[in-house]
Amino acid sequence: MGKRKKSSYIIQSVTNALDLLEEYRGDEIELGVTELSKRLGLHKNNVFRLLATLESMGYMEQNKITGNYRLGLRVLELGQVFIKHMGLLKMARPILQEVVDKCNETAYLGLIRENRVVYVDVVEASRPVRVVSRVGVGLPVFSSAVGKVQVAYESADEMRQALEEGPLQQFTHNTIIDKDELIEHLKMIHDQGYALDDEEYDEGIRCVGVPVHDYTRRVIAGISISGPAYRFTDERLKEELIPLAKEAGERLSERLGYAISI
């Protein structure tokens, strides 16, 4: 008696649930029951049951304002586990090293964890005056370049939700503490593809941060270049450091399966 083909073991409801998740591979952040029903060729009741099941497990979230659905945090968590297994740090380290070799300024890889930016790797500059390593230390998201550039790629609702947790702390005279102003600032960051920390957390320190996308097109990390403000002049940022940071972010994103041309 021969072995049964694996296709004979397929459970249609599981296939439908996975097909539903696949619909979020495009540019749409949120989709409604009616739209998903049309795309999947399923009755609305079936789609609603799939969404309810996925929502209960954390794979989908409903926007209480629009009633539409978006991917839940559990999807992101699984993606991050995948990246961990693929060795994010291992892939990022040579890219950070090349950045430092080219500009001799400190380069970081940072992630957002529980509304704090955590630097998980660093390659330091060899200059006598340089930024002190902060690997493992949690820093404010909204006053750091690597934090702002990650939040800038979230939806407007997610941005406002993050800002609703309390008043913004002012660290220097350049720290943005007005929430409406900050949202506009984040929109600008998204449009230009990079963020600057213009002495917003530490006086005398400037940074440029860029996003790192994974294969799902989500921003899962950020790369930053940091140094003394007197070396990070506007001209040097424009001509050297911003292009260098963006190139590094794009290279790491490509290694993680992100198709930049999409």
TORTIKE-246573 format. One line per 4 residues: number of its first residue (from 0); their letters; for each residue x, z, y of N, C-alpha, C, O. Coordinates in steps of 0.1 Angstrom, whole numbers. Atoms other than C-alpha are relative to their C-alpha. Layout:
<atoms>
NUM) A) X,Z,Y,X,Z,Y,X,Z,Y,X,Z,Y ~ ...
</atoms>
This chain:
<atoms>
0) MGKR) 8,0,-12,0,0,0,9,0,13,17,9,14 ~ -9,1,-12,16,-11,33,-4,10,11,-15,16,11 ~ 3,-9,-11,19,10,64,-9,-6,10,-9,-18,12 ~ 9,4,-10,-8,8,90,8,-3,13,17,4,16
4) KKSS) -6,3,-13,2,-8,123,-3,12,10,-14,18,9 ~ 2,-11,-9,6,18,151,-12,-3,9,-18,7,14 ~ 11,3,-9,-20,-1,171,-13,5,-6,-23,7,2 ~ 12,-5,6,-46,11,146,-2,15,2,-13,20,0
8) YIIQ) 2,-14,-2,-40,47,156,-3,3,15,-5,14,19 ~ 3,-2,-14,-47,41,193,-14,6,3,-24,2,-3 ~ 12,-7,-4,-73,64,209,-4,-6,13,3,-5,23 ~ 4,8,-12,-93,44,234,-1,9,12,2,4,23
12) SVTN) 2,-9,-12,-101,74,257,14,3,6,15,4,18 ~ -13,-2,-5,-64,81,260,6,-12,7,12,-11,18 ~ -4,12,-7,-57,45,268,-6,-2,13,0,-6,23 ~ 8,1,-13,-84,45,295,6,10,10,7,6,22
16) ALDL) -5,-10,-9,-69,77,310,14,-5,6,16,-4,18 ~ -13,5,-4,-34,61,311,-2,-12,9,6,-14,19 ~ 3,11,-8,-48,29,325,-4,4,14,0,-2,24 ~ 4,-5,-13,-64,49,353,12,5,8,13,2,20
20) LEEY) -12,-4,-7,-31,65,362,8,-11,5,14,-11,15 ~ -8,12,-3,-15,31,362,-5,-7,13,3,-14,20 ~ 5,6,-12,-38,20,390,6,6,13,5,0,24 ~ -6,-6,-12,-18,42,414,14,-4,1,22,2,9
24) RGDE) -14,6,-2,14,22,410,1,-8,13,13,-11,17 ~ -1,8,-12,5,2,441,1,8,12,6,20,12 ~ -1,-6,-13,3,11,478,-11,10,3,-9,19,11 ~ 11,-10,-3,-30,30,476,3,14,-4,7,16,-15
28) IELG) -2,-14,3,-26,67,478,-12,6,-6,-11,15,-15 ~ 12,-5,5,-62,74,471,-10,-11,-5,-10,-22,1 ~ 9,10,5,-89,56,451,-13,7,-3,-13,19,-8 ~ 12,-6,3,-126,63,447,-5,-4,-14,0,-13,-20
32) VTEL) 6,3,14,-148,63,415,-4,-14,-1,-2,-21,-11 ~ 6,14,0,-165,30,424,12,-10,-1,11,-19,-10 ~ -11,9,1,-132,12,430,7,1,-13,11,-10,-19 ~ -6,-2,13,-116,26,398,-9,-6,-11,-4,-12,-20
36) SKRL) 9,6,10,-147,16,379,1,-15,-1,1,-21,-12 ~ -1,14,-1,-144,-20,391,13,-5,-6,14,-14,-14 ~ -13,4,5,-107,-22,383,2,2,-15,8,-6,-21 ~ -2,-4,14,-109,-6,349,-11,-7,-9,-9,-8,-21
40) GLHK) 10,6,8,-141,-23,338,-8,10,-8,-13,8,-19 ~ 6,-11,7,-156,10,329,-12,5,9,-12,4,21 ~ 11,-6,-7,-189,27,338,4,11,9,14,19,5 ~ -3,-11,-9,-188,51,367,0,14,-7,9,22,-4
44) NNVF) 1,-13,7,-198,80,345,13,2,-9,18,14,-9 ~ -13,-1,8,-168,73,322,12,3,8,20,11,5 ~ -12,-2,-9,-144,71,351,-1,14,6,10,21,6 ~ 1,-14,-5,-158,104,365,5,10,-10,12,19,-7
48) RLLA) -4,-9,10,-153,121,332,16,0,-2,22,10,-4 ~ -15,1,1,-117,108,330,7,7,11,16,15,9 ~ -6,-7,-12,-110,120,365,-1,15,-1,8,22,2 ~ 2,-15,2,-125,154,358,10,6,-10,15,17,-8
52) TLES) -9,-5,10,-104,158,327,15,0,6,22,10,4 ~ -13,0,-6,-72,147,345,2,10,11,13,16,12 ~ -1,-10,-11,-80,169,375,2,14,-6,9,22,0 ~ 0,-13,6,-85,199,352,14,3,-5,18,15,-6
56) MGYM) -14,-1,5,-49,193,339,10,-1,10,22,0,8 ~ -9,1,-11,-34,188,373,6,-14,2,15,-15,10 ~ -5,13,-1,-28,151,369,-6,-8,11,-1,-18,16 ~ 7,6,-11,-53,142,396,-5,10,9,-7,22,5
60) EQNK) 5,-9,-10,-64,158,428,-11,-8,8,-10,-20,10 ~ 10,6,-8,-96,151,448,2,4,15,3,16,18 ~ 0,-3,-15,-95,148,486,-14,5,3,-24,-3,3 ~ 13,-6,-3,-123,171,496,-7,-6,12,-19,-5,14
64) ITGN) 6,6,-12,-128,152,528,-6,-14,-3,-17,-17,0 ~ 5,14,3,-131,116,515,-7,-1,-14,-15,-10,-16 ~ 6,1,13,-141,124,479,8,-9,-10,5,-9,-21 ~ -9,9,9,-114,100,466,10,8,-7,12,20,-5
68) YRLG) -9,-7,8,-88,109,441,14,-6,2,16,-18,5 ~ -14,4,-1,-50,108,442,8,7,-11,2,16,-18 ~ -8,-6,11,-22,117,418,3,15,3,5,18,15 ~ -3,-14,-1,-17,154,412,14,4,-2,23,-5,-5
72) LRVL) -14,-5,0,14,175,413,6,-1,-14,18,-2,-16 ~ -5,0,14,16,175,375,8,-14,-3,17,-14,-11 ~ -6,12,2,25,138,376,14,0,6,24,-5,0 ~ -13,-1,-7,53,145,401,10,9,-9,22,6,-10
76) ELGQ) -8,-9,8,65,174,379,6,-7,-12,18,-6,-16 ~ -5,8,11,68,151,349,10,-10,4,20,-12,-3 ~ -10,10,-5,86,125,369,13,7,3,24,1,0 ~ -12,-7,-3,111,151,380,7,5,-12,19,5,-13
80) VFIK) -6,-3,13,116,162,344,7,-12,-5,18,-11,-11 ~ -6,13,4,123,126,336,13,-2,7,23,-6,1 ~ -12,2,-8,148,124,364,11,9,-4,22,6,-5 ~ -9,-10,4,164,156,353,7,-4,-13,19,-3,-15
84) HMGL) -5,4,13,168,142,318,9,-12,2,19,-14,-6 ~ -9,12,-2,183,110,332,12,4,8,22,-4,9 ~ -12,-5,-7,207,131,352,1,-4,15,10,-12,19 ~ 0,3,-14,199,129,389,13,4,6,19,-4,14
88) LKMA) -12,-5,-6,229,149,399,12,-9,-5,21,-12,3 ~ -11,8,6,252,128,376,-1,-14,7,10,-19,10 ~ 1,13,-7,238,96,393,4,1,14,9,-9,20 ~ -2,-2,-14,240,110,428,15,3,4,19,-2,14
92) RPIL) -13,-5,-4,275,125,427,10,-11,4,16,-10,15 ~ -9,10,-4,295,92,428,-4,-7,13,5,-11,21 ~ 5,6,-12,273,79,456,4,9,12,8,5,23 ~ -4,-10,-11,278,111,477,15,-1,2,20,0,14
96) QEVV) -15,1,-1,316,108,470,4,-12,8,13,-11,17 ~ -4,13,-7,317,72,483,-4,2,15,3,-3,23 ~ 4,-3,-13,298,83,514,11,8,8,15,4,19 ~ -10,-9,-6,324,110,521,13,-8,2,20,-7,12
100) DKCN) -13,8,0,353,86,513,-1,-10,12,10,-13,18 ~ 2,9,-10,339,62,539,0,6,14,6,0,24 ~ 2,-5,-13,331,85,568,7,14,2,8,19,13 ~ -7,-13,0,349,118,559,-9,11,7,-4,19,15
104) ETAY) 9,-11,-4,318,139,567,-8,5,-12,-8,-2,-22 ~ 6,-6,12,299,162,544,-14,-7,-4,-22,-9,5 ~ 12,6,5,272,146,522,-8,9,-10,-1,16,-18 ~ 8,-9,9,243,165,505,-11,-8,-7,-15,-19,-3
108) LGLI) 12,4,7,216,158,480,-10,12,0,-6,23,-4 ~ 9,-11,-2,185,179,488,-14,-3,-6,-19,-14,-6 ~ 13,1,6,151,186,471,-9,10,8,-4,20,13 ~ 9,-10,-5,120,203,484,-6,8,-11,-12,3,-21
112) RENR) 5,-10,10,110,234,464,-8,11,8,-1,19,15 ~ 8,-11,-6,81,257,475,2,0,16,5,11,22 ~ 0,2,-14,82,244,511,14,4,6,14,8,18 ~ -14,-2,-5,120,249,515,8,-11,-5,6,-17,-16
116) VVYV) -10,10,5,148,224,513,11,7,-7,17,17,-2 ~ -11,-5,8,173,232,486,10,-11,-2,7,-21,-8 ~ -11,10,3,206,214,486,5,3,-14,10,14,-17 ~ -4,-1,14,215,208,449,14,-5,-3,19,-2,-13
120) DVVE) -14,4,2,248,191,454,6,-4,13,-1,-7,23 ~ -7,3,-13,274,185,481,14,-6,-3,20,-1,-13 ~ -14,4,0,306,166,486,5,3,14,0,-3,24 ~ -4,-4,-13,325,181,515,11,-9,6,18,-15,-1
124) ASRP) -10,7,-7,346,164,541,13,7,-1,14,19,-4 ~ -13,-7,0,383,171,542,5,4,14,16,9,15 ~ -4,-4,-13,384,177,579,0,15,2,-7,22,-5 ~ 0,-15,-2,393,212,591,-12,5,6,-16,17,4
128) VRVV) 13,-4,-5,361,214,611,-11,-8,-7,-12,-20,-5 ~ 11,7,7,331,206,589,-11,10,-3,-10,22,0 ~ 12,-8,3,297,219,578,3,8,-12,7,3,-22 ~ -2,-9,11,299,249,555,-11,-4,-11,-22,-6,-8
132) SRVG) 9,3,11,284,242,520,-12,9,-1,-10,21,1 ~ 12,-8,1,248,254,516,-7,-3,-13,-19,-1,-14 ~ 6,3,13,242,244,480,-7,13,-5,-1,24,-6 ~ 8,-11,6,214,266,465,-7,8,10,-15,16,6
136) VGLP) 6,-7,-10,203,279,498,-13,-7,5,-12,-19,7 ~ 12,6,-5,167,273,509,-1,0,15,1,10,22 ~ 1,1,-15,163,260,545,-13,-6,4,-20,-11,-4 ~ 13,5,-5,133,252,566,-1,-15,-1,8,-23,2
140) VFSS) 2,14,2,118,218,558,0,-8,14,5,-18,15 ~ 3,8,-12,108,208,594,10,1,10,9,-5,21 ~ -11,0,-9,140,215,611,13,-5,-6,24,-3,-1 ~ -12,6,6,163,197,587,-3,-15,-3,-15,-19,-6
144) AVGK) 2,15,1,168,159,584,-4,-3,-14,-13,-11,-16 ~ 3,3,14,167,159,546,-14,5,-4,-20,0,-13 ~ 14,-5,2,134,179,547,-10,-9,6,-20,-13,0 ~ 9,8,-7,117,159,573,-2,-14,-6,-13,-19,-6
148) VQVA) 1,14,5,125,126,557,-8,-1,-13,-13,-11,-17 ~ 9,0,12,108,137,525,-14,2,3,-23,-5,-2 ~ 14,-3,-4,77,151,541,-6,-12,7,-18,-15,6 ~ 5,12,-7,74,119,562,-6,-10,-8,-14,-19,-4
152) YESA) 6,10,10,65,99,531,-12,6,-7,-17,-1,-16 ~ 12,-6,6,36,122,522,-12,-5,9,-10,-11,19 ~ 12,4,-7,0,114,533,-2,9,12,3,20,13 ~ 3,-8,-12,-13,126,567,-7,13,-4,-4,24,2
156) DEMR) 6,-12,5,-35,151,548,10,10,-5,9,22,-3 ~ -10,-9,6,-5,165,529,9,6,11,13,17,10 ~ -8,-5,-11,15,167,561,-7,12,7,-1,23,9 ~ 7,-11,-7,-12,188,578,-2,12,-8,-1,23,-3
160) QALE) 2,-11,9,-17,209,548,13,9,0,13,21,0 ~ -13,-7,0,20,218,548,2,7,13,9,18,13 ~ -1,-6,-13,18,226,585,-9,12,2,-8,20,11 ~ 11,-10,-2,-12,249,581,5,14,-6,-3,24,-4
164) EGPL) -5,-12,6,9,276,563,4,11,10,6,22,6 ~ -4,-10,-10,19,293,595,7,-6,12,9,-18,12 ~ -7,5,-12,36,289,629,14,-5,-4,20,1,-13 ~ -13,5,2,68,269,630,10,9,7,8,13,19
168) QQFT) -10,-9,-6,99,289,637,10,-8,8,14,-19,4 ~ -9,7,-9,121,279,666,14,6,-2,16,18,1 ~ -14,-5,3,158,281,657,9,-3,12,18,4,15 ~ -7,4,-11,172,262,687,-9,-6,11,-21,-7,8
172) HNTI) 9,6,-11,159,247,720,-5,-14,-4,-14,-19,2 ~ 4,13,4,156,214,701,-10,0,-12,-15,-11,-16 ~ 10,-1,11,134,227,672,-14,-5,5,-19,0,15 ~ 14,5,-3,100,209,672,-9,11,-6,-10,12,-18
176) IDKD) 9,-11,5,74,237,670,-15,-4,2,-24,3,-3 ~ 14,5,-3,43,218,683,-4,-9,-12,3,-19,-15 ~ 4,7,13,25,206,651,-5,-15,3,-1,-23,-5 ~ 4,14,-3,9,175,667,12,-9,3,13,-20,-1
180) ELIE) -12,7,-3,42,165,681,9,-3,-12,14,-14,-14 ~ -8,2,13,59,170,647,-6,-11,-9,1,-18,-15 ~ 6,11,9,33,148,629,3,-14,6,6,-23,-2 ~ -4,13,-6,40,120,654,15,-3,-3,19,-15,-6
184) HLKM) -14,1,3,77,126,648,2,-4,-14,11,-13,-17 ~ -1,3,14,73,124,611,-5,-15,-3,1,-22,-11 ~ 5,14,1,53,91,614,12,-10,5,14,-20,-1 ~ -11,8,-5,83,77,634,11,-1,-11,17,-11,-13
188) IHDQ) -10,0,10,107,88,607,-4,-9,-12,5,-16,-17 ~ 5,9,11,86,70,580,2,-14,4,7,-22,-4 ~ -1,14,-5,86,38,601,14,-4,0,17,-16,-3 ~ -14,4,-2,123,38,607,9,2,-13,20,-3,-14
192) GYAL) -7,-2,13,134,50,572,11,10,0,18,11,-9 ~ -10,-10,0,156,79,583,-4,11,10,-13,9,18 ~ 2,-11,-9,155,113,600,12,5,6,23,5,0 ~ -12,-7,-6,178,131,624,-3,14,2,-14,18,6
196) DDEE) 0,-14,-4,184,168,628,9,1,12,21,1,10 ~ -8,1,-13,195,168,664,2,15,5,-4,19,15 ~ -3,-14,-3,208,204,665,-14,8,0,-16,17,9 ~ 13,-7,1,173,216,654,0,13,-8,-9,21,-7
200) YDEG) -1,-13,8,184,243,630,13,8,4,12,20,6 ~ -12,-6,-5,220,250,641,5,-7,12,6,-19,12 ~ -6,6,-12,234,244,675,14,-5,-3,22,1,-10 ~ -13,6,2,263,221,674,1,-8,-13,12,-14,-16
204) IRCV) 0,8,12,253,204,641,-11,-11,0,-22,-8,4 ~ 9,11,1,237,170,637,0,-6,-14,11,-5,-21 ~ 1,6,13,225,153,605,-8,-12,0,-17,-13,8 ~ 9,11,2,210,121,593,-4,1,-15,4,3,-23
208) GVPV) 6,0,14,187,121,562,-8,-12,-3,-14,-18,5 ~ 7,12,5,173,93,541,-7,4,-13,-3,13,-20 ~ 8,-3,12,147,93,513,6,-6,-13,14,-16,-12 ~ -3,6,13,154,88,476,-13,-1,-8,-20,8,-10
212) HDYT) 12,3,7,126,71,457,3,-1,-15,14,-4,-19 ~ -2,2,15,121,72,419,-8,-12,-4,-13,-20,4 ~ 6,13,5,107,45,397,-15,-1,2,-21,-12,1 ~ 14,1,-3,71,55,406,-2,-2,15,-14,-3,20
216) RRVI) 0,3,-14,80,48,443,-3,13,8,-4,12,20 ~ 1,-13,-7,76,85,452,13,4,5,24,1,-1 ~ -13,-6,-5,102,102,473,2,14,-6,-7,23,-5 ~ -2,-12,8,117,129,451,12,8,5,15,19,0
220) AGIS) -12,-7,-5,149,138,470,4,-6,13,-2,-16,18 ~ -5,6,-12,169,131,501,15,1,0,21,11,-5 ~ -14,-1,-2,205,124,510,3,2,15,-4,-5,23 ~ -3,-2,-14,220,136,542,15,0,2,23,4,-6
224) ISGP) -14,-1,-4,253,134,561,0,9,12,-8,7,21 ~ 0,-11,-10,261,164,583,14,2,6,24,-1,-1 ~ -13,-3,-6,288,173,608,-2,5,14,-13,6,19 ~ 1,-5,-13,296,186,642,-6,-10,10,-3,-22,9
228) AYRF) 7,9,-9,275,172,670,10,-9,8,7,-20,12 ~ -9,8,-9,306,161,690,6,-12,-8,10,-22,-1 ~ -5,11,8,316,138,661,-12,-10,-3,-10,-22,-5 ~ 12,8,3,280,126,655,-7,-5,13,-18,-2,16
232) TDER) 5,6,-12,276,107,687,-11,-10,-3,-12,-15,-14 ~ 11,10,2,246,84,692,5,-13,-4,0,-20,-13 ~ -6,13,4,269,54,690,5,0,-14,2,-10,-22 ~ -5,0,13,285,65,658,-11,1,-10,-11,-5,-21
236) LKEE) 12,-1,9,251,74,642,-5,-14,-2,-8,-18,-13 ~ 6,14,0,238,39,651,8,-10,-8,4,-17,-16 ~ -9,10,5,268,19,641,6,3,-14,8,-6,-22 ~ -7,-3,13,282,38,611,-9,9,-9,-11,6,-21
240) LIPL) 5,-10,9,264,69,598,-14,-3,-5,-17,0,-17 ~ 14,3,4,227,58,597,1,-11,-10,-6,-10,-21 ~ 0,11,10,235,25,579,7,5,-13,2,1,-24 ~ -6,-6,12,258,44,555,-9,8,-8,-10,7,-20
244) AKEA) 9,-8,7,232,69,547,-11,-8,-7,-15,-5,-18 ~ 10,8,5,205,43,542,4,-8,-12,-3,-9,-22 ~ -6,7,11,227,23,519,1,10,-12,-2,6,-24 ~ -2,-10,11,234,55,498,-14,3,-6,-15,4,-18
248) GERL) 13,-3,5,197,63,496,-6,-12,-8,-12,-9,-19 ~ 5,11,7,188,28,485,7,-2,-14,1,-6,-23 ~ -8,1,13,216,27,458,-5,10,-10,-7,7,-22 ~ 5,-10,9,204,60,443,-14,-3,-4,-17,-1,-16
252) SERL) 14,3,4,168,49,444,0,-12,-10,-8,-11,-19 ~ -1,11,10,177,17,426,4,5,-14,-1,0,-24 ~ -5,-6,13,195,37,399,-12,7,-7,-12,9,-19 ~ 11,-7,5,163,56,395,-12,-9,-4,-23,-4,-7
256) GYAI) 10,9,4,143,25,389,-9,-5,11,-19,-11,9 ~ 8,3,-11,129,20,424,3,-15,4,14,-18,7 ~ -1,14,-4,123,-17,433,-2,-1,15,-14,-1,19 ~ 1,-1,-14,130,-18,470,-8,-12,6,-14,-11,16
260) SI) 6,13,-5,117,-54,474,-15,0,-2,-22,-8,4 ~ 14,0,2,82,-44,462,-8,3,13,-20,3,13
</atoms>
